[in-house]
Amino acid sequence: MLVKQDDNEFKMNKNIHIFKTPEDLARQFADQLMSIIEKHSGKKFHVAISGGRTPDLLFSILAEKYANSSFWQKVHFWWVDERMVASDHPESNFRVANNLLFTKIAIPEKNIRRIKGENDPETEALSYSAQIQETLPFQDKWPVFDLILLGMGDDGHTASIFPDQMRLLDAENICAVATHPQSGQKRVTLTGKVINQAKQVVFLVTGENKAERISEIFFKTQKAGDLPAFYIAPLSGNLAWYLDQDAAQKIS
């Protein structure tokens, strides 16, 4: 049962956090993210980020509150997925993050490790996999990100793993080429085994159009089995959901 904690946040347990608005969610998670980075003892903190409205809010708040933080020196940004478009294209996840965050914080250029959407998809999937393999620590044959930030579509997809491409959850490669089921647009995405190897995974989900899927996942209904997001279960056990009240309306 949900217990009211304050005016902005509700908690079902330590891993499910529900906020009144997307802005409240993003502001609270921005502080949490910087706390995670601060406490990280390693010289490098590897985080994979996603695109979408909620991450965009997060990027803006991080730039507003933490532009001059010294912690950016050890943060290495990777992408969960990317549309295969040029880096200045309006649909580029890199373009949005660059405009809202990277151009406003004190971070070395070498710490920003984008998927090159202008390249051939298959070639870039192999290239990005090689970069990850050369840079990140490994465990049980898989790279280990310190943190992966995910969103979820109203069809239950996460990263660019869509319901008609469930095979990517169990793929044996680090990155794969995905195809958007409606537009046919090609994307490069991290695969499910990589996501589930991360030290910590956080979903940031907002909007009433996500409420039905959230309910199916949380209550483990039969329909949940058709949703890629249902299968995100990091081996570390560190999975957290940050939701606004609209997305959480059917579980609260």
C-alpha positions in Angstrom: 0.0 0.0 0.0 1.2 3.5 -0.8 2.1 5.7 2.1 2.2 9.4 1.8 5.6 10.8 2.7 5.3 14.5 1.8 3.5 16.8 -0.6 5.6 15.7 -3.6 6.5 12.1 -3.2 4.8 8.8 -2.3 6.5 5.5 -1.8 5.3 2.0 -2.1 8.8 0.7 -1.1 12.3 1.9 -1.4 12.4 1.1 -5.1 9.2 2.8 -6.3 8.9 6.5 -6.1 5.8 8.4 -7.2 5.7 12.2 -7.6 3.0 14.7 -8.4 4.4 16.0 -11.6 7.2 15.2 -14.1 9.0 18.3 -12.9 9.0 17.1 -9.3 10.3 13.7 -10.4 13.1 15.2 -12.5 14.2 17.6 -9.8 14.3 14.9 -7.1 16.1 12.4 -9.3 18.6 15.0 -10.4 19.7 15.4 -6.7 19.7 11.6 -6.3 21.8 11.2 -9.4 24.4 13.6 -8.2 24.5 11.9 -4.8 25.1 8.5 -6.5 28.0 10.0 -8.5 29.4 11.6 -5.4 29.4 8.4 -3.5 30.9 6.4 -6.4 34.4 5.4 -5.4 35.8 4.7 -8.8 37.7 7.1 -11.1 35.0 6.7 -13.8 31.3 6.6 -13.5 29.7 5.0 -16.6 26.0 6.0 -17.2 23.9 5.1 -20.2 21.1 7.6 -20.9 17.8 7.5 -22.9 15.9 10.1 -24.8 12.4 11.4 -24.1 10.5 14.1 -22.3 11.4 13.1 -18.8 15.1 12.8 -19.4 14.9 16.2 -21.2 13.6 17.7 -17.9 16.3 16.0 -16.0 19.0 17.3 -18.3 17.7 20.9 -17.9 17.6 20.6 -14.1 21.1 19.1 -14.0 22.4 22.0 -16.1 20.6 24.5 -13.9 21.7 23.2 -10.5 25.0 21.4 -11.2 26.6 23.2 -14.1 29.9 23.7 -12.3 30.1 20.5 -10.4 33.5 18.8 -10.3 31.9 15.4 -10.5 31.4 15.7 -14.2 35.1 15.1 -14.7 34.6 11.4 -13.9 31.2 10.8 -15.5 31.2 9.1 -18.9 27.9 9.4 -20.8 26.8 6.6 -23.1 23.5 6.0 -24.9 21.0 3.3 -24.3 19.8 3.8 -27.9 19.8 6.2 -30.7 17.9 6.9 -33.9 20.0 6.6 -37.0 19.9 10.2 -37.9 22.6 12.9 -38.0 23.7 14.4 -34.7 22.0 17.7 -35.5 18.7 16.1 -36.5 15.7 17.1 -34.4 15.1 13.4 -33.5 18.6 12.7 -32.4 18.9 11.8 -28.7 22.4 13.1 -28.7 21.3 16.5 -30.0 18.8 17.0 -27.2 21.2 16.0 -24.5 24.0 18.1 -26.0 21.8 21.2 -26.2 20.2 20.9 -22.8 23.2 19.5 -20.8 26.6 18.9 -22.3 27.1 22.5 -23.6 26.2 23.8 -20.2 28.4 21.7 -17.8 32.1 21.4 -17.2 32.6 17.9 -18.8 35.5 16.8 -20.9 34.5 16.1 -24.5 36.1 12.7 -24.4 33.5 11.7 -21.7 30.6 12.0 -24.1 30.4 8.8 -26.1 27.6 9.1 -28.6 26.2 6.5 -31.0 26.9 8.0 -34.4 23.4 8.0 -36.0 24.8 9.2 -39.3 26.6 5.9 -39.8 25.4 2.6 -41.3 23.3 1.0 -38.5 25.0 -2.4 -38.6 28.5 -0.9 -38.7 27.7 1.5 -35.9 26.3 -1.3 -33.7 29.6 -3.2 -34.0 31.6 0.0 -33.5 29.7 1.0 -30.4 29.9 -2.5 -29.0 33.7 -2.4 -29.5 33.9 1.0 -27.7 32.0 -0.4 -24.7 34.0 -3.6 -24.7 37.3 -1.6 -24.7 36.2 0.8 -21.9 33.9 -0.8 -19.4 34.7 -3.4 -16.7 33.2 -6.8 -17.5 31.5 -9.5 -15.5 30.3 -12.9 -16.8 31.2 -11.8 -20.3 29.1 -8.7 -20.2 30.0 -5.0 -19.7 28.9 -3.5 -16.4 27.5 0.1 -16.5 27.3 1.9 -13.1 23.9 3.2 -14.0 21.4 2.8 -16.8 18.5 5.2 -17.2 15.5 3.9 -19.1 12.1 5.2 -20.2 9.1 3.2 -21.3 6.8 3.6 -24.3 3.0 3.2 -24.1 3.5 -0.1 -25.9 5.8 -1.3 -23.1 9.0 -1.0 -25.1 12.2 0.2 -23.4 15.5 1.2 -25.0 14.7 0.3 -28.6 13.5 -3.1 -27.7 10.0 -3.3 -29.1 7.3 -5.9 -28.4 7.8 -7.4 -31.9 11.6 -7.7 -31.3 11.7 -9.5 -28.0 14.7 -11.5 -29.2 16.9 -8.4 -28.4 16.3 -9.1 -24.7 18.3 -12.3 -25.0 20.7 -11.3 -27.8 24.3 -12.4 -27.4 25.8 -9.1 -28.7 26.2 -5.9 -26.7 24.4 -3.6 -29.3 21.9 -4.5 -32.0 20.0 -2.8 -34.7 16.3 -2.3 -34.0 13.5 -1.2 -36.3 10.7 1.0 -35.1 7.5 -1.0 -35.8 5.5 1.9 -37.2 8.0 4.2 -39.0 10.5 1.5 -40.0 13.3 3.8 -38.7 16.5 2.1 -37.8 18.0 2.4 -34.3 21.0 1.1 -32.4 20.2 -0.2 -29.0 21.8 -1.9 -26.0 20.5 -5.4 -25.6 18.7 -6.9 -22.7 21.6 -8.8 -21.2 23.7 -5.7 -21.1 21.0 -3.7 -19.4 20.4 -6.4 -16.8 24.2 -6.6 -16.0 24.2 -2.9 -14.8 25.0 -2.1 -11.2 21.8 -0.1 -11.1 18.8 0.5 -13.4 16.3 3.3 -13.1 13.1 3.8 -15.0 11.8 7.4 -15.4 8.2 7.1 -16.6 5.6 9.9 -16.8 2.2 10.4 -18.4 -1.3 8.7 -18.1 -0.7 6.9 -21.4 1.8 4.7 -19.6 -0.5 3.9 -16.7 -2.0 0.7 -18.2 1.5 -0.8 -18.9 2.8 0.2 -15.5 -0.2 -1.7 -13.9 0.4 -4.8 -16.0 4.1 -4.8 -15.1 3.7 -4.2 -11.4 0.9 -6.7 -11.0 2.5 -9.2 -13.3 -0.5 -9.8 -15.4 -0.6 -12.1 -18.4 -0.2 -9.1 -20.7 3.0 -8.2 -19.0 4.7 -11.1 -20.7 4.4 -9.2 -24.0 6.1 -6.1 -22.7 9.9 -5.7 -23.0 10.1 -3.5 -19.9 8.7 -6.4 -17.8 11.9 -8.3 -18.4 14.3 -5.6 -17.1 15.5 -7.2 -13.8 19.2 -6.4 -13.2 21.2 -9.2 -11.6 22.3 -6.7 -8.9 18.8 -6.4 -7.7 19.1 -2.6 -7.9 16.0 -1.6 -10.0 14.1 1.6 -9.2 11.0 3.2 -10.8 10.4 6.9 -10.7 6.9 7.7 -11.8 4.6 10.7 -11.8 1.0 10.3 -10.5 -0.4 10.1 -14.0 1.7 7.1 -14.8 1.1 5.5 -11.4 -2.7 6.1 -11.3 -3.6 2.4 -11.6 -1.2 1.2 -8.9 -1.8 3.9 -6.3 
